[in-house]
Amino acid sequence: MRATERVPLGRTRVTVTRLGLGLAPIGGLFTAVGDEVARATVEAAWDLGLRYFDTAPLYGCGLSERRAGAVLAGRPRDEFTLSTKVGRLLVPDGRDRQEFWAESTDLAPVFDFSAAGVRRSHAESLERLGLGRIDIAHIHDPDDHLAEAMTGAYPALAELRAAGEIGAVSAGMNQAPGLVTLVREGDFDCVMLAGRYTLLDQSGLAELLPLCGRRGVAVLAAGVYNSGLLADPRPGAHYDYAPADRALLGRAAAIRARAIGTGCRCGPRPSSSR
């Protein structure tokens, strides 16, 4: 795999580099980073040739989008692909604050999968990013809201796609069964599967990946280090946003030892191909 190779995203005209940069960390995931480190991170990815960037309103309650836009708004727009997410609005004193964002803002998320909420989320993301368009819009974490996602969020995104305001309609989740349901019910261009196609967990292979292959739906493999455990399997490492237990630490350490023993320098393949 050549990380900087650009490939089509399923049946769309959108292209992505095979390796992209997920921008949750520059929103202060687990650790505060600040504006300078965030800028340097995005610029380093650009200098390495990566041209796919993924963010969300949730990430740092707007910080990730603002910090990403501060760099990307100054780059030629046709040279990169950007995705963000819908399904949460940022409001003062929101109810759905997550404890692992280390930098505080005056906003917090609330779930909203309505058509009106999606249109508002799209407009507010563009404002935070300082950009004129988003290439891929993911319905974000609709685990407990699948019906609302299909009756509200999905039709709104399909309208934005038909109007040429976004290039691809997607959904992103940390589990495969929910994505299977959505792919069966809607005309999705791609899905983002986080943490379920990694060296530790290949549950996405059971049903989701074959289904997407049959339907021509691209799969973006995200969270390929399972929140950090596969990057550095030491006590305190995170797995799915929580400290990993002893059994998981042992499995990850064994994988690392085997990879080092065989001279392997590659990790999982976060790919946009099917």
C-alpha positions in Angstrom: 0.0 0.0 0.0 1.2 3.5 -0.9 -0.2 5.8 1.8 -0.4 8.8 -0.5 -2.1 7.1 -3.4 -5.4 8.6 -4.3 -8.3 6.2 -4.9 -12.0 6.7 -5.7 -14.4 6.6 -2.8 -16.8 3.8 -3.9 -19.0 4.9 -6.8 -18.5 8.6 -6.1 -16.3 11.2 -7.8 -14.7 11.9 -4.4 -11.1 10.6 -4.0 -9.1 10.0 -0.8 -5.5 9.1 -0.1 -5.3 5.5 1.2 -4.1 6.9 4.5 -5.9 9.8 6.1 -5.5 11.8 9.3 -8.2 11.5 12.0 -8.5 14.8 13.8 -10.0 13.8 17.1 -6.6 14.2 18.8 -6.2 17.9 17.8 -9.5 18.5 19.7 -7.7 17.5 22.9 -8.6 13.8 23.1 -7.2 12.6 26.5 -4.5 15.3 26.4 -4.6 19.0 25.8 -2.6 20.0 22.7 -3.2 23.7 22.1 -3.4 25.5 18.8 0.3 25.4 17.9 0.7 21.6 18.2 -2.6 21.1 16.4 -1.5 23.3 13.5 1.9 21.5 13.3 0.2 18.1 13.3 -2.0 19.0 10.3 0.8 20.6 8.5 3.1 17.6 9.0 0.4 15.3 7.5 0.1 17.6 4.6 3.9 17.7 4.1 3.9 13.8 4.1 1.4 13.8 1.2 -1.8 12.9 3.1 -4.8 14.5 1.6 -7.8 13.0 3.5 -8.7 14.6 6.8 -11.6 13.6 9.1 -13.1 15.7 11.8 -16.4 16.3 13.7 -18.2 18.9 15.8 -17.9 16.5 18.7 -14.1 16.5 18.7 -13.1 19.0 21.4 -16.6 20.6 21.0 -15.6 22.5 17.9 -11.9 22.8 18.6 -10.9 20.1 16.0 -12.9 21.7 13.2 -11.6 25.2 14.0 -8.0 24.0 14.2 -8.2 21.9 11.1 -9.8 24.8 9.2 -7.0 27.2 10.3 -4.6 25.1 8.2 -6.7 23.7 5.4 -8.5 26.9 4.5 -5.1 28.1 3.3 -4.5 25.1 1.0 -5.9 24.7 -2.6 -9.4 23.3 -2.0 -9.3 20.8 -4.8 -6.1 19.2 -3.4 -7.7 17.6 -0.3 -10.7 15.7 0.8 -12.4 16.6 4.1 -15.1 14.8 6.0 -17.0 15.9 9.1 -20.1 14.6 10.9 -23.7 15.3 11.7 -26.0 14.1 14.5 -24.7 16.3 17.3 -25.2 20.1 17.6 -23.0 22.2 19.8 -24.9 24.3 22.3 -24.2 26.1 25.6 -24.6 23.7 28.5 -25.2 20.6 26.3 -26.2 17.3 27.9 -23.8 14.9 26.1 -20.4 16.1 27.2 -17.7 13.4 27.2 -15.2 13.3 29.9 -12.2 12.5 27.7 -11.9 15.9 26.0 -9.1 17.7 27.9 -9.7 21.2 26.7 -12.8 23.1 27.7 -15.0 25.2 25.6 -18.2 27.1 26.2 -20.1 24.5 24.1 -21.2 20.9 24.6 -23.0 18.5 22.2 -26.6 17.3 22.1 -27.8 14.6 19.8 -30.0 15.8 17.0 -30.6 13.5 14.0 -33.5 15.6 12.6 -33.3 17.0 9.1 -33.3 20.5 10.4 -30.5 19.6 12.9 -28.4 18.1 10.1 -28.8 21.2 7.9 -27.8 23.4 10.9 -24.9 21.1 11.7 -23.6 21.3 8.2 -23.8 25.1 8.1 -22.1 25.5 11.5 -19.3 23.1 10.5 -18.6 25.1 7.4 -18.4 28.3 9.5 -16.0 26.7 12.0 -13.9 25.3 9.3 -13.9 28.5 7.2 -14.5 26.4 4.1 -17.1 26.5 1.3 -17.8 22.8 1.1 -17.4 19.4 2.9 -16.7 16.4 0.8 -18.1 13.5 3.0 -20.7 13.8 5.7 -20.9 11.0 8.2 -24.0 10.4 10.4 -22.1 10.2 13.7 -22.8 7.5 16.3 -26.5 6.8 15.6 -26.2 3.6 17.7 -29.4 4.4 19.7 -31.0 6.5 17.0 -31.1 4.3 13.9 -34.7 5.1 13.0 -34.2 8.9 13.5 -31.0 8.7 11.4 -32.9 7.1 8.5 -36.0 9.3 8.7 -34.2 12.6 9.4 -30.5 12.7 8.9 -30.2 10.5 5.9 -32.8 12.3 3.7 -31.2 15.6 4.6 -27.8 14.4 3.5 -29.2 12.9 0.4 -30.6 16.3 -0.5 -27.3 18.0 0.1 -25.7 15.3 -2.1 -28.2 15.9 -4.9 -27.6 19.6 -4.7 -23.8 19.1 -5.0 -23.2 20.6 -1.5 -21.5 17.3 -0.4 -19.9 14.6 -2.4 -20.7 11.5 -0.4 -23.2 10.4 2.3 -21.8 8.1 5.0 -22.3 6.9 8.6 -19.7 6.4 11.2 -19.9 4.0 14.2 -17.8 2.0 16.6 -19.8 -1.1 15.8 -20.6 -3.0 12.7 -24.3 -4.3 13.2 -25.7 -0.8 13.1 -23.9 0.1 10.0 -25.2 -3.1 8.4 -28.7 -1.9 9.1 -28.1 1.5 7.6 -26.4 0.1 4.5 -29.4 -2.2 3.9 -31.9 0.6 4.2 -30.2 3.6 2.5 -28.2 4.6 -0.5 -24.9 5.2 1.3 -21.7 6.0 -0.6 -19.4 4.8 2.2 -19.3 4.0 5.9 -16.6 4.7 8.6 -16.0 1.7 10.7 -14.1 2.6 13.9 -12.1 0.0 15.8 -13.8 -3.1 14.3 -11.2 -3.8 11.6 -7.9 -3.8 13.4 -5.3 -6.3 14.5 -7.3 -6.8 17.7 -10.8 -6.9 16.4 -12.0 -8.0 12.9 -15.7 -8.2 13.7 -16.4 -6.0 10.7 -15.5 -8.8 8.5 -18.4 -11.0 9.5 -21.1 -9.2 7.7 -20.5 -5.5 7.1 -17.5 -5.7 4.7 -19.0 -8.4 2.5 -22.3 -6.4 2.3 -20.5 -3.2 1.4 -18.5 -5.1 -1.2 -21.7 -6.4 -2.9 -23.3 -3.0 -2.8 -20.3 -0.9 -3.9 -20.1 1.0 -0.6 -16.6 2.1 0.3 -15.4 1.4 3.8 -13.1 3.8 5.7 -11.3 1.8 8.5 -10.9 4.2 11.4 -9.6 3.8 14.9 -7.1 1.2 13.6 -5.0 1.5 16.9 -8.2 1.0 19.0 -7.7 4.4 20.7 -4.0 3.8 21.4 -3.5 0.3 22.7 -2.0 -1.0 19.5 0.3 2.0 19.2 1.8 1.5 22.7 0.5 -1.5 24.7 1.6 -0.5 28.2 -0.6 -0.2 31.3 -2.9 2.8 31.1 -3.2 2.6 27.3 -6.7 3.2 26.0 -8.9 0.7 24.2 -12.1 2.1 22.8 -11.7 5.3 24.9 -11.2 3.5 28.2 -8.2 2.0 30.0 -7.4 -1.5 28.5 -7.8 -4.5 30.9 -5.0 -7.0 31.5 -6.2 -9.4 28.9 -6.2 -6.8 26.1 -2.8 -5.5 27.2 -1.5 -9.1 26.9 -2.9 -9.6 23.4 -1.6 -6.3 22.1 1.8 -7.0 23.6 1.9 -10.4 21.9 1.0 -8.8 18.6 3.8 -6.3 19.0 6.3 -8.9 19.9 5.4 -11.0 16.9 5.6 -8.0 14.6 9.0 -7.0 15.9 10.2 -10.6 15.7 9.2 -10.9 12.1 10.6 -7.5 11.2 7.2 -6.2 10.2 6.9 -2.4 10.1 3.4 -2.2 8.9 0.2 -1.8 10.8 -3.4 -2.3 9.9 -4.5 -0.9 6.6 -6.8 2.1 7.0 -8.0 2.1 3.4 -10.8 3.7 1.5 -11.0 0.9 -0.9 -13.6 -1.8 -0.6 
